[in-house]
Amino acid sequence: MESNGSLDDSLVVQRWLNEMRDHASEIRQSERHYFSSRPESLIAQSDIQLFILSTGEDIFHHLRPAIESAQREIIFITCFWAHSKSLGTLKSALETLSALHAGRPKVRIRIGFSSLSLCQKLLQTSSLDGKTYSPKEWPTKLGLPPAHDLPGLDIQVKSIFVRPFSIMHPKFVIIDRKEVWLPSCNVSWETWFEGCVVLTGPVVQNFVTFWQRFWGRNESTLEMEPHPSITDGYTTSRDHEIRKPGQTHIFRKLELKSIPSVFLPSPHHINPRFMPFSWTIPTPPPTPLNVFLLTLFELATHNIYIQTPNITSPPVIKALLSALQRGVDVNIVTSERLMILEQLFTAGTTTTRCIKKMVKKHRRMKKMSGSSDEEAGLRKIGNLIIEYFQPKPPVTSAEPLQSHLKLTIVDEEWVVLGSGNMDRASWYTSQELDVAFHDRKFARTVKDSLDLVLQERKRIAFSY
């Protein structure tokens, strides 16, 4: 069964809904927690149009025609903003869009980001109203064209960051409230391995609501059809599959209709229970994303696949060890040395240290289990495979140096994609946004694509 078109009978969803309702009283009503009284409002359907695995620069290359095809509005949210080829592509797309709308009604452009520089984060207001950049600042601080070069556009650029750790980490682009691009990449120079899924259908309205409640709270309403199908105006010169093993790039047109989905926001928190040297595991904030992932891990029966830049979240490691104890196989693809100082600053530890502890506990499980003979009443311990991403030799300028993809696949039927990492920052302080898809065909497509691209791009750190 590929997908039943509904989540009414899903044990994962029902358990998640019950958990969210149990926590409703402790989740403060605000723009950040608009879903607390009705978590079922986060359940939607998605039409999956495209799935891309590549570098961030290449994903922006694909995004450009979609931006240039916009008729009324673009909502562009990212975390990090830096002078880069990705920014150059965005700049060119906006210039083309402006020229196309000369003498016509302006296209509304709303750009939001969280991180520009260390100085910006230290000095910027922590107000959720953020900082709105004046047109005079666009060329010098943001690398955007001056306002007089974009007469066909109505642009606003805003940044929001709440000290000390609360970064706004989502990345998504909404085109005319018809289509959503959900990439893992930022506007950045890093040549990293990234992923992107392109969605239409009812789930688009969930993205619009999320933006309205947080980023666009003071914006006037723009009346549009909420979720028409993908526009005929979207075209790309690279709409093909690449199946050759070891290639950096895979672009797949899927057109999967009415896929049962769960929209999973994770509001930021200022600094909940930061105890880096404590032996106890502090309970993570009960956000929709946190609760859903823990529910998935708890109910997994066969296998869990995770690809994440880092893994330093204690609840994640605890949940995965519990799954292994139940006989569930776990495969983690992560980075050996990525953002070490950031890990130490936000988690008090590193991915390497956490993996070593996890491996040690798994070995102890295997040793204590002895024989896996089920007739003897002993439960088989799940297999653990941990792999580090590495660039494929010879390393060229286009070769991804690190993996920045955030992905979870459980029992070959649930796929979770978005901005959320398996590190402490994502689970405790950052604002995140993921979508869970319940569809075996999509799960197979994602995993098969990864297997092709990751050939010669990972090495085994532990397998038992």
PEZIHU-V791403 format. One line per field, one symbol per residue. phi: phi as a letter, one per 30 degrees, with the letter a starting at -180 (. if undefined). burial: I if it has 24 or more other C-alpha atoms within 12 Angstrom, else O. A space follows every 50 residues. Layout:
phi: ???
burial: ???
//
This chain:
phi: .daciacecddeddddedddddcedccddaddbddddbdddddbbbcdcb bbbaddeddddddedddddecbabcbcbccbbdaddddddeddddddddd cdicedddcbcbbcbcadddddcdecdddiccddeddeddccicddeddb ddbccbbbbbbcdcbdcccdbabcchhcbbcbccccdaddccdbbabcbb jededddddedddcdcdcdddcdbddaddeddddbbdbdbcccdeiddcb bbdchdchdebbdbdbddbdadhdbdcdddcdddeddededddddeddcd cbabcbbbebbbdedddddddddeddjddbbccbcdbbhddddddcbiab eeddddddddddddeddddidcddddicdddddcbbbcdbdddddcdcdd cbccdcbbbbhhbcbcblcddccdeddbbddbabbcccadddeddddddd edddeicabdcaaa
burial: OOIOIOIOOIOIIOIIIOIIOOIOOOIOOOIIIIIIOOIIIIIIIIIIII IIIIIIIIIIIIIIIIIIIIIIIIIIIIIIIIIOIIIIIIIIIIIIIIOI IOOOOIIIIIIIIIIIOOOIIOOIOOOIOIIIIOOOOIOOOIIIIOIOOI IIIIIIIIIIIIIIIIIIIIIIIIIIIIIIIIIIIIIIIIIIIIIIIIII IIIIIIIIIIIOIIIIOOOOOOOOOIIOIIOOOIOOOOOOOIOOOIIIII IIIIOIIIIIIIIIIIIIIIIOOIOIOOOOOOOIIIIIIIIIIIIIIIII IIIIIIIIIIIIIIIIIIIIIIIIIIIIIIIIIIIIOIIOOOIIOIIIII IIIIIOOIIOOIIOIIOOOOOOOOOOOOOIIIIIIIIIIIIIOOOOOIII IIIIIIIIIIIIIIIIIIIIIIIIIIIIIIIIIIIIIIIIIIIOIIIIII IIIIOIIIOOOIOO
//
